[in-house]
Amino acid sequence: MILNNLAGLPELYGYALVTYIAVAGVLWLLHRFGRDDLLLPVAAMNYMLLLTISQYTASKIGSFVGPLVIPLGVFTYSASVAMLDFLTLRYGRRVGYWVVRIAAYLQALVFIINWLVIVYPPAPFWNLQSAFTSIMGQSARIAMASITAFLISETYDVFLVSRLGGGILRRVGYSDPVAMTIDTLVFIPTAFYGVVPNNVLLLLMRHSSP
């Protein structure tokens, strides 16, 4: 069993690496070609996109290396935290706070749209309503959990990374683990309580924290 789980480990880290390279690569290209004027809107859009992707991918819980289980949205979410750090360090705390507020509004919009689509009457011949409700309903719950968790954790991340002294690596090295731990402690119980067994819930909280 452990060998089977280890077989998926390179792919798992590969997904995370591809995510970070893709996100950082876009910003690097803009800087490389002298379009620093586009860094703020593109970085903000990347941040919103990563959060939205995290809402849906967090619906699936993955397993690898023995008892280790994690929501698969953890990689895109960790990349979004790094993107928020970039915005805060380059443009200041005020911009960081505004990005978090706008992201909260957009995640609330995702929740509302999910709910409206779920309750809209299906066509008479469409017999997938139950499966659709199960998938999209969980995504809607995760959207609400995300709003609650990241408003707390991301606001604190902006505050902490902007107040710490020292270089970028020191600031990010201290702020990101704290923010992601806060997010985990709020997000996972809100998103999965009653959906997965309590012992699995504890494993998720333990293994999703930095």
Secondary structure, 3 states (H helix, E strand, C coil): CHHHHHHCHHHHHHHHHHHHHHHHHHHHHHHHCCCHHHHHHHHHHHHHHHHHHHHHHCCCEEECCCCCEEECCHHHHHHHHHHHHHHHHHHCHHHHHHHHHHHHHHHHHHHHHHHHHHHCCCCCCCCCHHHHHHHHHHHHHHHHHHHHHHHHHHHHHHHHHHHCCCCHHHHHHHHHHHHHHHHHHHHHHHHHECCECHHHHHHHHHHHCC
